[in-house]
Amino acid sequence: MHYFIYYQAQDVMTPDPIKVNLGDTLEKVEQIFEEHAFNGVPVVDEKNRLLGVITKLALLKVSRPVNNNRIPLYPAIMSESVSKVMTEKPAVVRPETPLTTVLEVMIEKKYKSLPVVENHRVIGIIARENILVALHKASKGMIPARLIAPEKTGLLEPDRVRDDHSE
């Protein structure tokens, strides 16, 4: 389990995640949520720069009753653009952020996922599920491949570590 301290966001993140644009509708976001088990999706501009995040909670908030306890019409809600309900300036992590730090942020802030950003561009997303998988793999002795060779990515099995290191 002690190998977990060597893990970084880049080792277990989901690279090149599904993203949406400012002008996309909430209907498109809802379809993404239905097709995938995501809780949130990064909102980017045409150069893949992070502008915000849209979450399931944001969809719920925009759907709650308003004046006189009237619930807005569903088609009207779904036709709204992402820009109206996204969270601007979301918390992010960098590829080299230690997973111990990512874990602490997720626990403290109750986040389910965080965009992984490099040079203001979204390169991945890291979710609670990624952290759980990393904890399991660390307990089996797997280490980040980049510790053996900087150009390598992913995680190495204990037997592979010895084989790769002896080359």
DSSP file with accessible surface (Angstrom, degrees, kcal/mol):
  #  RESIDUE AA STRUCTURE BP1 BP2  ACC     N-H-->O    O-->H-N    N-H-->O    O-->H-N    TCO  KAPPA ALPHA  PHI   PSI    X-CA   Y-CA   Z-CA
    1    1 A M    >         0   0  117      0, 0.0     3,-2.0     0, 0.0     4,-0.3   0.000 360.0 360.0 360.0 -26.0    0.0    0.0    0.0
    2    2 A H  G >   +     0   0  121      1,-0.3     3,-1.2     2,-0.2     4,-0.2   0.699 360.0  74.4 -64.1 -16.2    2.9    2.3    0.6
    3    3 A Y  G >  S+     0   0   79    135,-0.4     3,-2.1     1,-0.2     4,-0.4   0.746  76.1  79.9 -66.2 -21.5    3.4    2.6   -3.2
    4    4 A F  G X  S+     0   0   14     -3,-2.0     3,-1.5     1,-0.3    95,-0.3   0.825  79.0  67.7 -56.5 -30.6    0.3    4.8   -3.3
    5    5 A I  G <  S+     0   0  106     -3,-1.2    -1,-0.3     1,-0.3    -2,-0.2   0.730  97.9  53.4 -65.6 -17.2    2.4    7.8   -2.1
    6    6 A Y  G <  S+     0   0  112     -3,-2.1    -1,-0.3    -4,-0.2    -2,-0.2   0.568  87.2 105.7 -90.4 -11.0    4.2    7.6   -5.5
    7    7 A Y    <   -     0   0    0     -3,-1.5    92,-2.5    -4,-0.4    93,-0.4  -0.459  49.3-169.6 -74.5 143.5    1.1    7.8   -7.6
    8    8 A Q  B >>  -A   98   0A  44     90,-0.3     3,-1.6    -2,-0.1     4,-0.7  -0.840  39.2-101.2-124.6 165.9    0.1   11.0   -9.4
    9    9 A A  H >> S+     0   0    0     88,-2.4     4,-1.9    85,-0.3     3,-1.2   0.890 120.0  59.1 -53.1 -42.7   -3.1   12.1  -11.1
   10   10 A Q  H 34 S+     0   0   79     85,-2.7    -1,-0.3     1,-0.3   144,-0.2   0.759  96.6  63.1 -62.2 -22.4   -1.5   11.3  -14.5
   11   11 A D  H <4 S+     0   0   14     -3,-1.6    -1,-0.3    84,-0.3    -2,-0.2   0.785 122.2  13.7 -74.7 -27.2   -1.0    7.7  -13.6
   12   12 A V  H << S+     0   0   17     -3,-1.2    -2,-0.2    -4,-0.7    -1,-0.2   0.403  93.7 119.0-132.0   1.5   -4.6    6.8  -13.1
   13   13 A M  S  < S-     0   0   34     -4,-1.9   113,-0.2    -5,-0.2    -5,-0.0  -0.189  70.2-110.6 -66.5 161.5   -6.7    9.6  -14.7
   14   14 A T  E     -B  125   0B  66    111,-3.2   111,-1.7     0, 0.0    -1,-0.1  -0.870  41.7-137.4 -89.2 113.1   -9.0    9.0  -17.6
   15   15 A P  E    S+B  124   0B  88      0, 0.0   109,-0.3     0, 0.0   108,-0.1  -0.377  72.5   7.5 -75.0 154.7   -7.3   10.8  -20.5
   16   16 A D  S    S-     0   0  123    107,-2.1   108,-0.1     1,-0.1     3,-0.1   0.904  86.8-161.5  45.1  63.3   -9.1   12.9  -23.1
   17   17 A P        -     0   0   12      0, 0.0     2,-0.2     0, 0.0    -1,-0.1  -0.188  28.3 -84.3 -71.3 165.1  -12.5   12.9  -21.3
   18   18 A I        -     0   0   65     14,-0.0     2,-0.3     1,-0.0    -2,-0.0  -0.482  56.8-175.7 -64.5 135.6  -15.8   13.7  -22.9
   19   19 A K        -     0   0   45     -2,-0.2     2,-0.3    22,-0.1    24,-0.2  -0.885  16.0-147.8-132.6 162.8  -16.3   17.5  -22.9
   20   20 A V  E     -f   43   0C   1     22,-2.3    24,-2.7    -2,-0.3     2,-0.2  -0.864  15.7-124.9-126.5 165.5  -19.0   20.0  -23.8
   21   21 A N  E >   -f   44   0C  73     -2,-0.3     3,-1.5    22,-0.2    61,-0.3  -0.680  30.5-103.6-106.6 164.5  -18.9   23.6  -25.1
   22   22 A L  T 3  S+     0   0   69     22,-0.6    61,-1.7     1,-0.3    60,-0.3   0.845 119.1  49.3 -53.6 -40.3  -20.6   26.7  -23.7
   23   23 A G  T 3  S+     0   0   61     59,-0.2    -1,-0.3    58,-0.2    -3,-0.0   0.568  84.3 111.8 -82.4  -7.9  -23.3   26.7  -26.3
   24   24 A D    <   -     0   0   31     -3,-1.5    58,-2.9    57,-0.1    59,-0.3  -0.311  69.3-115.9 -64.3 152.1  -24.3   23.1  -25.8
   25   25 A T  B  >  -I   81   0D  49     56,-0.2     4,-1.6     1,-0.1     3,-0.4  -0.455  15.0-116.7 -88.2 161.7  -27.7   22.4  -24.3
   26   26 A L  H  > S+     0   0    0     54,-2.2     4,-2.9    52,-0.3     5,-0.2   0.793 115.6  65.3 -65.1 -25.7  -28.5   20.8  -21.0
   27   27 A E  H  > S+     0   0   99     51,-2.0     4,-2.2    53,-0.3    -1,-0.2   0.924 100.7  48.9 -62.2 -41.2  -30.2   18.1  -23.1
   28   28 A K  H  > S+     0   0   81     -3,-0.4     4,-2.0    50,-0.3    -2,-0.2   0.925 111.8  49.2 -63.7 -42.5  -26.9   17.2  -24.5
   29   29 A V  H  X S+     0   0    0     -4,-1.6     4,-2.6     1,-0.2    -2,-0.2   0.925 108.9  52.5 -62.4 -44.4  -25.4   17.0  -21.1
   30   30 A E  H  X S+     0   0   44     -4,-2.9     4,-2.3     1,-0.2    -1,-0.2   0.909 107.7  52.2 -59.7 -39.9  -28.2   14.9  -19.8
   31   31 A Q  H  X S+     0   0   88     -4,-2.2     4,-2.2     2,-0.2    -1,-0.2   0.909 108.6  50.6 -63.2 -40.4  -27.7   12.5  -22.7
   32   32 A I  H  X S+     0   0   14     -4,-2.0     4,-1.9     1,-0.2     6,-0.3   0.934 110.5  49.3 -62.1 -44.5  -24.0   12.2  -21.7
   33   33 A F  H  < S+     0   0   17     -4,-2.6    -2,-0.2     1,-0.2    -1,-0.2   0.867 111.4  49.7 -63.6 -35.6  -25.0   11.5  -18.1
   34   34 A E  H  < S+     0   0  144     -4,-2.3    -1,-0.2    -5,-0.2    -2,-0.2   0.872 114.6  43.7 -69.9 -36.8  -27.4    8.8  -19.2
   35   35 A E  H  < S+     0   0  141     -4,-2.2     2,-0.3    -5,-0.2    -2,-0.2   0.745 121.4  34.8 -80.3 -25.1  -24.9    7.1  -21.5
   36   36 A H  S  < S-     0   0   70     -4,-1.9     2,-0.2    -5,-0.2    -1,-0.0  -0.874  80.3-118.1-129.2 161.9  -22.0    7.2  -19.0
   37   37 A A        +     0   0   95     -2,-0.3     2,-0.2     2,-0.0    -4,-0.1  -0.065  65.9 139.0 -90.8  35.8  -21.6    7.0  -15.3
   38   38 A F        -     0   0   70     -6,-0.3     3,-0.1    -2,-0.2    -2,-0.1  -0.494  41.7-166.8 -81.2 152.0  -20.2   10.5  -15.0
   39   39 A N  S    S+     0   0   43      1,-0.3    17,-2.2    -2,-0.2     2,-0.3   0.653  77.2  14.3-102.8 -25.6  -21.1   13.0  -12.4
   40   40 A G  E     - G   0  55C   4     15,-0.2    -1,-0.3    16,-0.1    15,-0.2  -0.984  60.2-153.4-149.3 156.8  -19.6   16.0  -14.1
   41   41 A V  E     - G   0  54C   1     13,-2.7    13,-2.5    -2,-0.3   -22,-0.1  -0.999  26.6-116.5-133.9 132.9  -18.3   17.0  -17.5
   42   42 A P  E     - G   0  53C   1      0, 0.0   -22,-2.3     0, 0.0     2,-0.5  -0.390  21.3-141.8 -66.1 145.5  -15.7   19.7  -18.3
   43   43 A V  E     +fG  20  52C   0      9,-3.1     8,-3.4   -24,-0.2     9,-1.5  -0.949  29.9 176.1-108.2 123.8  -16.8   22.7  -20.3
   44   44 A V  E     -fG  21  50C   7    -24,-2.7   -22,-0.6    -2,-0.5     6,-0.2  -0.840  26.4-124.3-127.5 163.6  -14.2   23.9  -22.8
   45   45 A D    >   -     0   0   22      4,-1.7     3,-2.1    -2,-0.3     6,-0.0  -0.306  52.3 -79.7 -93.0-173.3  -13.7   26.4  -25.5
   46   46 A E  T 3  S+     0   0  159      1,-0.3    -1,-0.0     2,-0.1   -25,-0.0   0.694 132.2  53.1 -65.5 -16.9  -12.6   25.6  -29.1
   47   47 A K  T 3  S-     0   0  114      2,-0.1    -1,-0.3     0, 0.0     3,-0.1   0.189 119.9-107.6-102.0  15.3   -8.9   25.3  -28.0
   48   48 A N    <   +     0   0   45     -3,-2.1    74,-2.1     1,-0.2     2,-0.4   0.699  68.0 152.7  69.2  20.0   -9.8   22.8  -25.2
   49   49 A R  B     -C  121   0B  85     72,-0.2    -4,-1.7     1,-0.1    72,-0.2  -0.687  51.5-108.2 -82.9 137.5   -9.2   25.4  -22.5
   50   50 A L  E     +G   44   0C  35     70,-1.8    -6,-0.2    -2,-0.4     3,-0.1  -0.441  43.6 164.6 -70.0 127.8  -11.3   24.8  -19.3
   51   51 A L  E     -     0   0C  55     -8,-3.4    38,-0.7     1,-0.4     2,-0.3   0.590  62.1 -52.2-111.3 -25.2  -14.1   27.2  -18.8
   52   52 A G  E     -GH  43  88C   0     -9,-1.5    -9,-3.1    36,-0.2    -1,-0.4  -0.982  51.3 -94.9 174.4-169.0  -16.1   25.4  -16.1
   53   53 A V  E     -GH  42  87C  16     34,-1.9    34,-3.3    -2,-0.3     2,-0.5  -0.995  18.6-152.7-138.5 140.8  -17.7   22.1  -15.1
   54   54 A I  E     -G   41   0C   0    -13,-2.5   -13,-2.7    -2,-0.4     2,-0.3  -0.966  23.1-175.7-114.5 130.6  -21.4   21.0  -15.5
   55   55 A T  E  >  -G   40   0C  29     -2,-0.5     4,-1.6   -15,-0.2   -15,-0.2  -0.783  41.5-110.4-122.9 167.6  -22.6   18.4  -12.9
   56   56 A K  H  > S+     0   0   84    -17,-2.2     4,-2.2    -2,-0.3     5,-0.2   0.872 119.3  58.4 -62.2 -36.1  -25.7   16.4  -12.2
   57   57 A L  H  > S+     0   0   97    -18,-0.3     4,-2.7     1,-0.2    -1,-0.2   0.905 102.1  53.5 -62.3 -39.0  -26.2   18.6   -9.1
   58   58 A A  H  > S+     0   0   10      1,-0.2     4,-2.1     2,-0.2    -1,-0.2   0.902 107.8  51.2 -62.3 -39.6  -26.3   21.7  -11.4
   59   59 A L  H  X S+     0   0   18     -4,-1.6     4,-0.9     1,-0.2    -1,-0.2   0.894 110.9  48.3 -64.2 -38.9  -29.0   20.0  -13.5
   60   60 A L  H  X S+     0   0  119     -4,-2.2     4,-0.5     1,-0.2     3,-0.5   0.915 109.6  52.4 -66.6 -41.9  -31.0   19.2  -10.3
   61   61 A K  H >< S+     0   0  109     -4,-2.7     3,-1.0     1,-0.2    -2,-0.2   0.901 108.6  49.3 -61.6 -42.0  -30.7   22.8   -9.0
   62   62 A V  H 3< S+     0   0   45     -4,-2.1    -1,-0.2     1,-0.2    -2,-0.2   0.717 109.9  54.4 -72.4 -15.8  -32.0   24.3  -12.3
   63   63 A S  H 3< S+     0   0   36     -4,-0.9    -1,-0.2    -3,-0.5    -2,-0.2   0.486  83.9 110.6 -94.4  -4.1  -34.9   21.9  -12.1
   64   64 A R  S << S-     0   0  152     -3,-1.0     6,-0.1    -4,-0.5    -3,-0.0  -0.327  80.9 -83.4 -74.1 157.4  -36.1   22.8   -8.6
   65   65 A P        -     0   0   64      0, 0.0     6,-0.3     0, 0.0    -1,-0.1  -0.210  48.9-177.9 -59.1 145.6  -39.4   24.7   -8.1
   66   66 A V    >   +     0   0   86      4,-2.7     3,-1.6     1,-0.4     4,-0.5  -0.088  49.9  11.7-118.2-139.9  -39.3   28.5   -8.4
   67   67 A N  G >  S-     0   0  130      1,-0.3     3,-1.7     2,-0.2    -1,-0.4  -0.012 135.5  -0.3 -43.3 131.9  -42.1   31.1   -7.9
   68   68 A N  G 3  S-     0   0  144      1,-0.3    -1,-0.3    -3,-0.1     3,-0.1   0.803 125.1 -72.4  55.7  29.9  -45.2   29.8   -6.2
   69   69 A N  G <  S+     0   0  141     -3,-1.6     2,-0.5     1,-0.2    -1,-0.3   0.780  89.0 154.2  58.2  29.1  -43.6   26.3   -6.1
   70   70 A R    <   -     0   0  174     -3,-1.7    -4,-2.7    -4,-0.5    -1,-0.2  -0.772  40.9-135.4 -90.5 130.5  -44.0   25.8   -9.8
   71   71 A I        -     0   0  118     -2,-0.5    -7,-0.1    -6,-0.3     3,-0.1  -0.692  28.1-111.6 -82.7 131.8  -41.5   23.5  -11.4
   72   72 A P        -     0   0   39      0, 0.0     2,-0.2     0, 0.0    -1,-0.1  -0.244  42.0 -89.8 -59.9 152.8  -40.1   24.9  -14.7
   73   73 A L     >  -     0   0  135      1,-0.1     4,-2.1     2,-0.0     3,-0.4  -0.458  33.0-132.1 -66.4 132.1  -41.2   23.1  -17.8
   74   74 A Y  H  > S+     0   0  112      1,-0.2     4,-2.7     2,-0.2     5,-0.2   0.897 104.0  52.0 -56.1 -47.0  -38.7   20.3  -18.6
   75   75 A P  H  > S+     0   0   99      0, 0.0     4,-1.2     0, 0.0    -1,-0.2   0.890 109.7  51.5 -60.0 -34.6  -38.3   21.2  -22.3
   76   76 A A  H  > S+     0   0   50     -3,-0.4     4,-0.5     2,-0.2    -2,-0.2   0.914 110.8  47.7 -66.9 -41.4  -37.5   24.8  -21.3
   77   77 A I  H >< S+     0   0    7     -4,-2.1     3,-1.5     1,-0.2   -51,-0.3   0.948 111.6  49.6 -62.1 -49.0  -34.9   23.6  -18.8
   78   78 A M  H 3< S+     0   0   11     -4,-2.7   -51,-2.0     1,-0.3   -52,-0.3   0.723 104.5  59.0 -68.9 -17.8  -33.2   21.2  -21.3
   79   79 A S  H 3< S+     0   0   81     -4,-1.2    -1,-0.3    -5,-0.2    -2,-0.2   0.599  83.4 106.0 -86.6  -9.2  -33.0   23.9  -24.0
   80   80 A E  S << S-     0   0   65     -3,-1.5   -54,-2.2    -4,-0.5   -53,-0.3  -0.319  76.7-110.3 -65.1 154.2  -30.9   26.1  -21.7
   81   81 A S  B >   -I   25   0D  27    -56,-0.2     3,-1.5     1,-0.1     4,-0.4  -0.524  18.4-117.6 -87.6 154.9  -27.2   26.4  -22.6
   82   82 A V  G >> S+     0   0    0    -58,-2.9     4,-1.8   -61,-0.3     3,-1.6   0.854 109.8  69.5 -54.0 -37.5  -24.5   24.9  -20.4
   83   83 A S  G 34 S+     0   0   52    -61,-1.7    -1,-0.3     1,-0.3   -60,-0.1   0.771  92.1  59.1 -58.6 -25.1  -23.1   28.4  -19.8
   84   84 A K  G <4 S+     0   0  142     -3,-1.5    -1,-0.3   -62,-0.2    -2,-0.2   0.722 119.9  22.1 -79.1 -21.1  -26.1   29.3  -17.7
   85   85 A V  T <4 S+     0   0   30     -3,-1.6   -30,-0.2    -4,-0.4    -2,-0.2   0.466  91.8 114.0-127.4  -1.6  -25.6   26.6  -15.1
   86   86 A M     <  -     0   0   25     -4,-1.8     2,-0.7   -32,-0.1   -32,-0.2  -0.259  69.9-111.8 -71.0 159.5  -22.0   25.5  -15.1
   87   87 A T  E     -H   53   0C  72    -34,-3.3   -34,-1.9     0, 0.0     2,-0.2  -0.832  34.2-146.7 -89.0 118.5  -19.6   26.1  -12.3
   88   88 A E  E    S+H   52   0C 129     -2,-0.7   -36,-0.2     1,-0.2   -37,-0.1  -0.576  74.4  15.4 -85.2 152.5  -17.0   28.6  -13.4
   89   89 A K  S    S-     0   0  195    -38,-0.7    -1,-0.2    -2,-0.2   -37,-0.1   0.943  86.5-170.8  51.7  56.6  -13.5   28.4  -12.1
   90   90 A P        -     0   0   27      0, 0.0     2,-0.1     0, 0.0    -1,-0.1  -0.300  31.5 -89.5 -72.7 161.7  -13.8   24.8  -10.8
   91   91 A A        -     0   0   38      1,-0.0     2,-0.3    -2,-0.0    -2,-0.0  -0.465  54.4-178.9 -65.2 141.1  -11.1   23.1   -8.7
   92   92 A V        -     0   0   64     22,-0.2     2,-0.3    -2,-0.1    24,-0.2  -0.907  19.0-144.2-136.7 166.2   -8.6   21.3  -10.9
   93   93 A V  B     -d  116   0B  10     22,-2.3    24,-2.8    -2,-0.3    33,-0.0  -0.919  17.5-126.1-127.6 158.8   -5.5   19.2  -10.5
   94   94 A R    >   -     0   0  109     -2,-0.3     3,-1.8    22,-0.2   -85,-0.3  -0.629  32.3-105.7 -96.8 162.0   -2.3   19.0  -12.6
   95   95 A P  T 3  S+     0   0    3      0, 0.0   -85,-2.7     0, 0.0   -84,-0.3   0.865 120.7  49.3 -56.4 -35.2   -1.0   15.8  -14.0
   96   96 A E  T 3  S+     0   0   79    -87,-0.2     3,-0.1   -88,-0.2     0, 0.0   0.408  78.7 125.9 -89.5   6.0    1.8   15.7  -11.4
   97   97 A T    <   -     0   0   26     -3,-1.8   -88,-2.4     1,-0.1   -87,-0.1  -0.445  69.8-112.5 -63.4 126.9   -0.5   16.3   -8.4
   98   98 A P  B >>  -A    8   0A  54      0, 0.0     4,-2.0     0, 0.0     3,-0.7  -0.337  15.8-128.8 -60.6 141.5    0.1   13.5   -5.9
   99   99 A L  H 3> S+     0   0    0    -92,-2.5     4,-3.0   -95,-0.3     5,-0.2   0.814 109.2  64.2 -63.4 -26.9   -2.9   11.2   -5.5
  100  100 A T  H 3> S+     0   0   53    -93,-0.4     4,-2.0   -96,-0.2    -1,-0.3   0.912 105.7  44.7 -61.8 -37.6   -2.7   11.7   -1.8
  101  101 A T  H <> S+     0   0   66     -3,-0.7     4,-2.5     2,-0.2    -2,-0.2   0.914 112.1  51.0 -70.2 -44.1   -3.5   15.3   -2.4
  102  102 A V  H  X S+     0   0    0     -4,-2.0     4,-2.7     1,-0.2     5,-0.2   0.933 110.4  50.5 -58.5 -45.0   -6.3   14.5   -4.9
  103  103 A L  H  X S+     0   0   44     -4,-3.0     4,-2.4     1,-0.2     5,-0.2   0.923 109.8  49.5 -59.7 -46.3   -7.8   12.1   -2.3
  104  104 A E  H  X S+     0   0  114     -4,-2.0     4,-3.0    -5,-0.2     5,-0.3   0.917 111.7  48.7 -61.6 -42.8   -7.7   14.8    0.4
  105  105 A V  H  X S+     0   0   46     -4,-2.5     4,-2.8     1,-0.2     6,-0.4   0.933 111.7  49.6 -62.8 -45.8   -9.4   17.4   -1.8
  106  106 A M  H  X>S+     0   0    6     -4,-2.7     4,-1.0    -5,-0.2     5,-0.7   0.911 115.8  42.6 -61.5 -41.4  -12.1   14.9   -2.8
  107  107 A I  H  <5S+     0   0  107     -4,-2.4    -2,-0.2    -5,-0.2    -1,-0.2   0.952 117.9  44.5 -69.8 -49.0  -12.8   14.0    0.8
  108  108 A E  H  <5S+     0   0  140     -4,-3.0    -2,-0.2    -5,-0.2    -3,-0.2   0.916 125.8  30.9 -64.4 -43.6  -12.6   17.5    2.2
  109  109 A K  H  <5S-     0   0  115     -4,-2.8    -1,-0.2    -5,-0.3    -2,-0.2   0.488 102.3-126.4 -94.1  -7.4  -14.7   19.2   -0.6
  110  110 A K  T  <5 +     0   0  169     -4,-1.0     2,-0.2    -5,-0.3    -3,-0.2   0.817  49.9 164.3  63.1  33.6  -16.9   16.1   -1.3
  111  111 A Y      < -     0   0   86     -5,-0.7    -1,-0.2    -6,-0.4     3,-0.1  -0.569  33.1-159.4 -78.7 146.4  -16.0   16.3   -5.0
  112  112 A K  S    S+     0   0   99      1,-0.3    16,-2.0    -2,-0.2     2,-0.3   0.689  75.0   1.1 -96.8 -23.6  -16.7   13.2   -7.1
  113  113 A S  E     - E   0 127B  26     14,-0.2    -1,-0.3    15,-0.1    14,-0.2  -0.982  59.3-153.5-158.2 161.3  -14.3   14.1   -9.9
  114  114 A L  E     - E   0 126B   3     12,-2.5    12,-2.5    -2,-0.3   -22,-0.2  -0.999  24.8-117.0-139.5 137.0  -11.8   16.8  -10.9
  115  115 A P  E     - E   0 125B   5      0, 0.0   -22,-2.3     0, 0.0     2,-0.6  -0.462  23.5-137.0 -68.1 144.7  -10.5   17.9  -14.3
  116  116 A V  E     -dE  93 124B   0      8,-2.9     7,-2.8   -24,-0.2     8,-1.4  -0.937  29.4-170.8-103.9 120.4   -6.8   17.3  -14.9
  117  117 A V  E     + E   0 122B  15    -24,-2.8     2,-0.4    -2,-0.6     5,-0.2  -0.934  18.9 178.7-123.1 137.4   -5.4   20.5  -16.6
  118  118 A E  E >  S- E   0 121B  79      3,-2.5     3,-1.9    -2,-0.4    -2,-0.0  -0.995  80.5  -6.3-135.8 127.0   -2.1   21.2  -18.2
  119  119 A N  T 3  S-     0   0  113     -2,-0.4    -1,-0.1     1,-0.3     3,-0.1   0.895 129.1 -59.7  53.7  42.6   -1.4   24.7  -19.7
  120  120 A H  T 3  S+     0   0  147      1,-0.2   -70,-1.8   -71,-0.1     2,-0.4   0.495 115.7 115.3  67.8   4.6   -5.1   25.6  -19.1
  121  121 A R  E <  S-CE  49 118B  99     -3,-1.9    -3,-2.5   -72,-0.2     2,-0.5  -0.864  71.9-116.5-108.9 142.6   -6.2   22.7  -21.3
  122  122 A V  E     + E   0 117B   1    -74,-2.1    -5,-0.2    -2,-0.4     3,-0.1  -0.609  39.5 162.8 -76.4 120.5   -8.2   19.6  -20.1
  123  123 A I  E     -     0   0B  48     -7,-2.8  -107,-2.1    -2,-0.5     2,-0.3   0.500  63.1 -19.5-113.1 -11.0   -6.1   16.5  -20.6
  124  124 A G  E     -BE  15 116B   0     -8,-1.4    -8,-2.9  -109,-0.3     2,-0.3  -0.979  53.6-121.5-172.9-178.8   -8.0   14.2  -18.3
  125  125 A I  E     -BE  14 115B  21   -111,-1.7  -111,-3.2    -2,-0.3     2,-0.5  -0.989  15.2-154.9-142.5 143.4  -10.4   13.7  -15.5
  126  126 A I  E     - E   0 114B   0    -12,-2.5   -12,-2.5    -2,-0.3     2,-0.2  -0.991  16.9-177.6-124.1 128.6   -9.9   11.9  -12.2
  127  127 A A  E >>  - E   0 113B  17     -2,-0.5     4,-1.6   -14,-0.2     3,-0.7  -0.737  44.3 -98.6-119.8 168.5  -12.8   10.4  -10.3
  128  128 A R  H 3> S+     0   0  100    -16,-2.0     4,-2.4     1,-0.3     5,-0.2   0.869 122.7  59.2 -53.4 -38.5  -13.4    8.6   -7.1
  129  129 A E  H 3> S+     0   0  120    -17,-0.3     4,-2.3     1,-0.2    -1,-0.3   0.880 101.9  53.3 -61.0 -38.1  -13.4    5.4   -9.0
  130  130 A N  H <> S+     0   0   29     -3,-0.7     4,-2.3     2,-0.2    -1,-0.2   0.892 108.9  49.5 -63.5 -39.3   -9.9    6.1  -10.3
  131  131 A I  H  X S+     0   0    4     -4,-1.6     4,-2.6     2,-0.2    -2,-0.2   0.922 109.8  50.5 -66.8 -42.8   -8.6    6.6   -6.7
  132  132 A L  H  X S+     0   0  118     -4,-2.4     4,-2.2     1,-0.2    -2,-0.2   0.920 111.2  48.5 -62.1 -41.6  -10.2    3.4   -5.5
  133  133 A V  H  X S+     0   0   73     -4,-2.3     4,-2.9     1,-0.2    -1,-0.2   0.923 110.9  51.5 -63.4 -42.3   -8.6    1.5   -8.4
  134  134 A A  H  X S+     0   0    0     -4,-2.3     4,-2.9     1,-0.2     5,-0.2   0.909 108.2  51.0 -62.9 -41.9   -5.2    3.1   -7.6
  135  135 A L  H  X S+     0   0   41     -4,-2.6     4,-2.0     2,-0.2    -1,-0.2   0.927 112.2  47.5 -60.4 -43.3   -5.5    2.1   -3.9
  136  136 A H  H  X S+     0   0  107     -4,-2.2     4,-0.8     2,-0.2    -2,-0.2   0.935 113.8  46.4 -63.2 -45.9   -6.2   -1.5   -4.9
  137  137 A K  H ><>S+     0   0   78     -4,-2.9     5,-2.2     1,-0.2     3,-0.6   0.888 110.2  53.2 -67.4 -37.7   -3.3   -1.6   -7.4
  138  138 A A  H ><5S+     0   0    0     -4,-2.9     3,-1.8     1,-0.2  -135,-0.4   0.896 104.3  56.5 -62.9 -36.8   -0.9    0.0   -4.9
  139  139 A S  H 3<5S+     0   0   64     -4,-2.0    -1,-0.2     1,-0.3    -2,-0.2   0.753 104.2  53.9 -66.8 -21.3   -1.9   -2.7   -2.4
  140  140 A K  T <<5S-     0   0  128     -4,-0.8    -1,-0.3    -3,-0.6    -2,-0.2   0.321 124.8-103.4 -92.5   4.3   -0.8   -5.3   -5.0
  141  141 A G  T < 5 +     0   0   13     -3,-1.8     2,-0.2     1,-0.3    -3,-0.2   0.586  67.6 153.1  88.1  11.1    2.6   -3.6   -5.4
  142  142 A M      < -     0   0   16     -5,-2.2    -1,-0.3    -8,-0.1    15,-0.2  -0.535  22.7-167.2 -76.5 139.6    2.0   -1.8   -8.7
  143  143 A I  E     -J  156   0E  17     13,-1.5    13,-3.2    -2,-0.2     2,-0.1  -0.877  32.5 -87.0-123.2 158.4    4.1    1.3   -9.2
  144  144 A P  E >   -J  155   0E   0      0, 0.0     3,-1.7     0, 0.0     4,-0.4  -0.431  32.2-136.5 -62.9 132.9    3.9    4.1  -11.8
  145  145 A A  G >> S+     0   0    1      9,-2.7     4,-2.0     1,-0.3     3,-1.9   0.829  99.5  71.2 -60.9 -30.5    5.8    3.2  -14.9
  146  146 A R  G 34 S+     0   0   44      8,-0.4    -1,-0.3     1,-0.3     6,-0.1   0.722  86.4  66.4 -63.0 -18.5    7.3    6.7  -15.0
  147  147 A L  G <4 S+     0   0   80     -3,-1.7    -1,-0.3     1,-0.2    -2,-0.2   0.793 108.4  38.4 -71.5 -25.6    9.4    5.8  -12.0
  148  148 A I  T <4 S+     0   0   44     -3,-1.9    -2,-0.2    -4,-0.4    -1,-0.2   0.871 140.0   2.1 -87.2 -44.8   11.3    3.3  -14.1
  149  149 A A    ><  -     0   0   14     -4,-2.0     3,-2.2     1,-0.1    -1,-0.3  -0.950  65.8-138.9-147.2 122.2   11.4    5.3  -17.3
  150  150 A P  T 3  S+     0   0  114      0, 0.0    -4,-0.1     0, 0.0    -1,-0.1   0.762 102.3  57.5 -55.4 -27.8   10.1    8.9  -17.6
  151  151 A E  T 3  S+     0   0  146     -6,-0.1     2,-0.2    -5,-0.1    -5,-0.1   0.623  90.4  93.0 -80.8 -10.0    8.6    8.3  -21.1
  152  152 A K    <   -     0   0   60     -3,-2.2     2,-0.3    -7,-0.2    -6,-0.1  -0.496  57.9-162.0 -84.3 153.6    6.4    5.4  -19.8
  153  153 A T        +     0   0  126     -2,-0.2  -142,-0.1    -8,-0.2     2,-0.1  -0.831  44.5  29.1-127.4 168.2    2.9    5.8  -18.6
  154  154 A G  S    S-     0   0   28     -2,-0.3    -9,-2.7  -144,-0.2    -8,-0.4  -0.364  90.0 -53.2  84.1-162.7    0.4    3.7  -16.6
  155  155 A L  E     -J  144   0E  33    -11,-0.3     2,-0.4   -10,-0.1    -2,-0.1  -0.883  42.6-140.1-120.6 147.5    1.2    1.3  -13.8
  156  156 A L  E     -J  143   0E  16    -13,-3.2   -13,-1.5    -2,-0.3    -2,-0.0  -0.890  17.1-123.2-110.9 139.7    3.5   -1.7  -13.7
  157  157 A E     >  -     0   0  114     -2,-0.4     4,-2.1   -15,-0.2     3,-0.3  -0.379  35.0-107.1 -69.5 153.9    2.9   -5.1  -12.1
  158  158 A P  H  > S+     0   0   41      0, 0.0     4,-1.5     0, 0.0     5,-0.1   0.892 121.3  49.6 -53.8 -40.6    5.5   -6.1   -9.5
  159  159 A D  H  > S+     0   0  101      1,-0.2     4,-2.2     2,-0.2     5,-0.1   0.882 109.7  51.7 -66.2 -37.9    7.0   -8.8  -11.9
  160  160 A R  H  > S+     0   0  118     -3,-0.3     4,-3.3     2,-0.2     5,-0.3   0.845 102.7  60.0 -66.7 -32.9    7.2   -6.2  -14.7
  161  161 A V  H  X S+     0   0   29     -4,-2.1     4,-2.2     2,-0.2    -1,-0.2   0.956 108.9  42.8 -61.4 -46.7    9.0   -3.8  -12.4
  162  162 A R  H  X S+     0   0  149     -4,-1.5     4,-1.5     2,-0.2    -2,-0.2   0.937 117.2  46.9 -65.3 -43.9   11.8   -6.3  -11.9
  163  163 A D  H  < S+     0   0   95     -4,-2.2     4,-0.4     1,-0.2    -2,-0.2   0.939 115.7  44.3 -64.0 -45.4   11.9   -7.3  -15.6
  164  164 A D  H >< S+     0   0   12     -4,-3.3     3,-0.6     1,-0.2    -1,-0.2   0.854 113.8  50.8 -67.7 -34.5   11.8   -3.7  -16.9
  165  165 A H  H 3< S+     0   0  142     -4,-2.2    -1,-0.2    -5,-0.3    -2,-0.2   0.788 105.7  55.5 -76.9 -23.2   14.4   -2.6  -14.4
  166  166 A S  T 3<        0   0   95     -4,-1.5    -1,-0.2    -5,-0.2    -2,-0.2   0.547 360.0 360.0 -88.1  -4.7   16.8   -5.3  -15.3
  167  167 A E    <         0   0  180     -3,-0.6    -3,-0.0    -4,-0.4    -4,-0.0  -0.286 360.0 360.0 -72.0 360.0   16.9   -4.4  -19.0
